[in-house]
């Protein structure tokens, strides 16, 4: 998708060690894997929000302080789920695959 804003209260994890290199860390609160397919450090979703919206609808769970979860007004349908995210964002264009 277009990216995932991991600073959003429905995904934020205050513990150190967020990686966006495709590695898996099951100790993370919500996002256990982030694969940056196009550009590492791309912040497209901060601007347009599509990936954050879709992932939040599915698995979002509010944690205002990044640790303690609470019922949020927009928790997802599977709030206990964790996310492995594949970021296909490319600047202002979403879902564009680069050639091999």
Buried (B, 14 or more C-beta within 10 A) or exposed (E): BBBBBBEBBBBBBEEEEEEBEEEEBEEBBBBBBBBBBBBEEBEBBBEBBBBBBBBBBEBBBBBEEBEEBEEBEEBBEEBEEBBEBEBBBBEEEBEEEEEE
